[in-house]
Amino acid sequence: MTSPDQNSRDPRRDEVIAGEYVLGVLSAEDRRKVEARLQSDRAFAAMVNRWEENLSAINHELETMSPPPRVFTAVEQRLFDAPLADTSGARRSIWASVAFWRSAALAGFAFSMALLALGPEIFAPPERPQEMIAELSGSDNPISLMAHYDAARGVLTMTPAATRQDGGKSLELWLVEDGKTPVSLGVLSQSGDGTLMVPEAMRPMMNAGAVLAVSVEPLGGSPTGTATGPMVASGRARSF
């Protein structure tokens, strides 16, 4: 807290002292020094007036309800271990105004609600790309597919660019992670097109860089849950 030394005439320091006085955060001794200075220093008195007017604006239309004198005296004694100085005819700090506290509470509530409304947009990390594509192809085979993933719905759409598959076999799509066993995303139609719903547990892994692969399996898909036939096409997903 700033000490109101009358020998100092630093305008920036005086502004701080004036604000602390109006807000009521000075000690009883410092308040007496300020009130004495107000009688002779017109420039400093103008600063205090400006602080009072600015802060009073927030409770302009609210009813002022002052506590009984004995309550304010008891609070002053507990805070500063000193009796409340006689303030008859002196400036009264808005710190003692119930309306001020009511206004401050309302302002704080409004500010909190604004933060809650804006917080998700300001502080939330960037969302994962909502759409990705992957081109699946292989060497020395006629299969070429385009995969489109909609992360918002968890839907994977397959579009064949070229396929020629034995009618007694099925194409199965897999998610391949380094060092892990490929996980099936579902069995494709004979033509390789259609949509697949990606399970909830696997959606976090469907991001840019994910590798998709297609294997040739017995009709209806792999009977073991793992790829049993050759991987005939693969591609890495990218966002767009």
N, C-alpha and C positions, 0 to 999 in steps of 0.2 A: 504494500500500500504506500502511496506517495505521501511524504511529509510536507504540509503546506507552510514552508519557510517563507516568511514575508520578504526576506531579503532577496529572494530570487524573482526574476521577472522573465523567465523563459516562457514564451507563449504556449509552446507545446506542452510543457510541464503543467502550466496553469490550466490548460484544457482538461488534462487528466484529473487534476485536483478538483476542478469544478464538477466533472462528471461523478467522481467518487462521493463528493458532498451531496449532490442531488440524489444519487442512488442510496445514500445512507450507509456506506461501507466504511466511513472514517471512524476512528475511535472518538470517544467523547472529548478528549483533549484536543485532537485535531479539528473537530467540528467547532470548538470554541475559537480556535485560531482563525479558521475560515470566516466565521461570523464576525469576528473583530475586523478582519481585513475587508469584509464587505462594506463596512461603514466608511472606509476611506479610499478604496481602490475601485473607481468607477468602471474601468475596463474589465477587471476581474468580475465585478458584479454583473456586467453585461453577459459574460460567459456563462455564469450561473443561471441567469434568466433564460438564455438560449437553451441550455440543457433542460431546464424545467418545462419550457414550452414544447420542446421536441418530444420529451417523454410523456408529458401530459396529454399529447394528442392521441395516444393509444387508448385512453379511457375517457375521451371527450364526452360521450353520450351515456356513460354508465353512472349509476347512482353511487355517491361516495358514502361509505358507512365507517365512521371512525370508532375504534374500540374505546371502552371506558378508560379514563386516564390512569386508573390503577393498573390496568392490564399492560399498557405501554410502558409504564414505569417499571413494572416487574420484569418485562422483557429486556429493557435497557440495562437494568441492574445485573441480570444474569449474563448478558452478552459482554458488558464492559466493566463489570464489577464497580460501577459508579452510579450515583443517582442521576436521574434525568435532569439536565439543566433546564432552567426556566426558559421556555420558548415563547412566552407571551410577547406578541409584537414582532417576533423573529420569523424568519422564513421556515416553513414547515416542509420537511422532506416528503416527497410522494412515496417514499419507502413505507410510510405508515398508512398508506391508502389501501383499503381493501379492494377498491375498484382497480387500482394498479395491478394488484396480484391477480385479480380475476381476469384482467386483460392479458397479462403475461401468460396465464394458464391457457387461455383461448388461443393466443398466438402460438404457443408451444404445441398445442394439439393440432392446429392447422398445419404447422411446419412438419410435424411427424407424419400426418396423413399424406402430405405432399411427397415426403421421402418414400413412404410405402408405395405410393402410386408410381413414382419415377424410378425407385430403386431397381426393380427388375431390368429396366431398360438401360440404366446407367452402369450398374455393377455386375450384371450377369455376364459370364464369359461368352464369347462368340459361339453361336450354335453350330452344331455339326452340319455340313452341307446337306440339304434336303433331297437332292437328286444326284445320282451317279450313273455312269454308263461303263460298260466293259465290252470290248470286242474279243470274242473267243474264236480262236482258230488254231489249227495245227498243221504241221508239215506232212506232206504226202497223204492227205485225206481230204475228202470233199466237204467236210463239215465246217461251217462258219456261222456263228451266231452273234447277235447283238443283245446284250442284257441291259435293261434299264431298271434302276432301283429307286423307288419313291420311299424315302425314309419316314415321311410323315404318316404314311399308311402301312409301311412294312410290306409293300407289294413289289415283287420282282417280275418284270415282264420280259419274256424271251421272244426275239424275232429272228427267224432263220434267214441268213443271207444265201446259204446254199447247204443242202443236206441230201444225203443219199444213204439211207440206213436200211439194213436188213429188216424185213417185217417181223422176224422172230426175235428181235432184240429191242431194248429200250435205251433211251439216252437219259442219264441221270446227272443232275447238276450238284456240284460239291463246292463247299467253302474250304479253301486250303490255307492253313496257317503254318508258318515255319516250325518244324520240329514237332508238329502235332498230326494226328490222324485226320484226314479229310472228313468233314461232316456233311452229310447229305442235306441239300435244300429241297429235294423233291425230284420226282420223275417227270420228264418232259413227254410231250406227245410224240407220235411217230415223226411228225414234221419238224419237231423241235420248237414250236411256238407255244404260246399260252402264258398264263400267269401263275406265280407261286406265292403263297403267303409265308413270309419269313417268320419263324417262331420268335416270340418276345425275347427269349434268352439269347438269341443269336443276333439280334438287331444291333447291339453295340459294336459287334465285330464287322458290320457292313459299313465300312468307311473307305475313304480314298486310300488306295494301295492294297485293298483286299484282293485276293486272287480267287477267281472262279474257274472251275474246270468241269469238263463233261467227260463222262466215261460211258463205254458201251457195256450194258448189263443184260442179264436175262430179262425176258419180257415181264414187265411189271416192276423192275428195279432190283437192286442188289438184295439177295436173300440173307445176307449176313450183317448188313448195316455198315459195311465198309466196301470200298471200291474193289470189285473182283475182275473187271475187264480193263482194257487199256484206256488211258486218258487220251482222247482224240482231239481235244481242243481246250485251250485255256487262255485267260486274259486277266489283266489287272484293272481294277476299277479306278475311275477318276471322276472327280466332281465337275459339274459344269453349271 
